[in-house]
Amino acid sequence: MLLAPELNDWITAQVGTIEQATQLAGSTSTTLYRIETEQARYVLRLYDNQEWFATEPDLCEHEAHALMVAQATDVLTPDLIAYETDANVAGLAVLLMSHLDGDVWLTPTDMSDWLQQSADALAKIHQLTVPDFQWQHFRYVRQNKLRVPLWTDYPQVWQSLIDLIQQPEPDTTQHFIHRDYHQTNFLWQNGILTGVVDWINACIGVAHVDVGHMRVNLAQLYGVETADAFLHAYQRANPAYEYHPYWDAMTLIDATLDNDQAPSIYRPWLDFGITNITDEAVQECTEQLAQAIASQI
């Protein structure tokens, strides 16, 4: 695939002549390319989602700083190579990072081990001390948009979740969090988790946000039992962690109530080989997770 000449020149100035550029599967919110040179492989992000960039114009700088912070963890993460924030390269902000070996693996042969490795990596990320990271967690769904979804068969359940998160947040320790921790952002080789990618949303927040976000994604793809198994795996990795339904309710609402559409298949699941799933199944699993959280209130 050919890149714009200006973009090609910028990459060449950073890492040498490009031999091949291939758009990566699963890149939905922004466009990602694997860049291959004679010496190495890299990943290029183009910040071409105009709606997102309009609301968060510092996305490129945000991700660059997050990658630098993430290097301090024991979990393998991409190295920052170069970035350009001012749209001077082909009219877009761009970021170049190292390429990690491994593949997204959504059909593990040993789900228990897969979950424990994912939880262990997250616990290591939460151990980082980052006192001066400027990006802070915020809710995606604003208070004035908190309403029972039209598509639900359990309006009282969702109302109970909404009532819960309208209360003051529990007093909880802040950490450096990934903010988009889920199964298509992990790389695997021979059954071993080899890296965590996509740090564009990293921020200072509570560990519960990462745990909850992962649980939503697991429940929608595999079912609530798998989401619960991840919670137990994380508690083994981080024994100090205390579950609170407030954060699960908040992350579920953030993931599902930002518009009036019912939960549906996340397109990258299909890109990475999932075939036995329907929109109806995703909605049903989402409803089951909402009921499970409400039962803990």
C-alpha positions, 0 to 999 in steps of 0.5 A: 500500500502506498503512503502519501509522499510527505508521510513516506518522506517523514518515516524515511527520515526517522527509520530509513527507506520503507520496504512495505506498508500494510494497514493493520486489521482491527484499526477502527478508531484511527488508522494503523499501518505496519511499516517494514524497513530493511532493519526493523518493523514499526507501527504508524498511527494516523490520527484521522478520526476527525470527530475524536480529534476535534474533542481531544486535539492532544491525542498524539501528544497524549499517546506519545507520553503514555508510551514513554510512561508505559516503558517503565512497566515489566509488561512489554509495550511499544517504544516511541520512535517519533511523533508529529503533533502539528499536522505538518506531515500529510495534513495529519498528526502522526506517531511512529512506534516499534512493532511488537511480535505476536498476534491477537488471540481470541480463541485460547485453548486454556481460558483460565491461563489466558485470563490469569496472564491478562490479569497479571499484566494489568496488575503490573501496569497498575504498580507504576507510580506516575505522579505528574501524568497530566491526562486524567480519567473522565466519563464518556457518558455525561450526567445529562445523558444518563437514562435507561436505554430504550433497547433493554428488557430490564429497565429497572436494572439499568435504572439501579445502575444509573442511580448508583453512579449518580452518587459520589465516587467511592474514595479509591486510590489513583493509578496509571491505567490503560483505559482501553484494556481488552482482548484485542489489545493483547499480543500472544505467541505460543500461549504467552502474553507478549505485549499490550498495545494501544495506549492512546487512552492511558490516564490517571484513574482507578484500577477498577476502570481497567478491570471493569472495561475488560469485564464488559468486553469479556462478558459480551464476547464470552459471557458473564462467567468469563468476566467473573473469572477475570475479576478473580484472576485480577484479585489473585494478581493484586490481593489488595484490590477490593471490588465495588459495583460502582465502578463496574456500573460506570464502565458498563454505562460508559461502554454501552449508553453513549448513544441509543443503539443496542450493544452489537458485535465489535468489528475487530472480533470478526477481523481476528477470527470470531465467527460464532457470534450475533448482535443479539447474543452480545446484547443478551450478554450485556443485559446479563452483566447488568443484572449481575452488577445490580445484584451486588448493589 
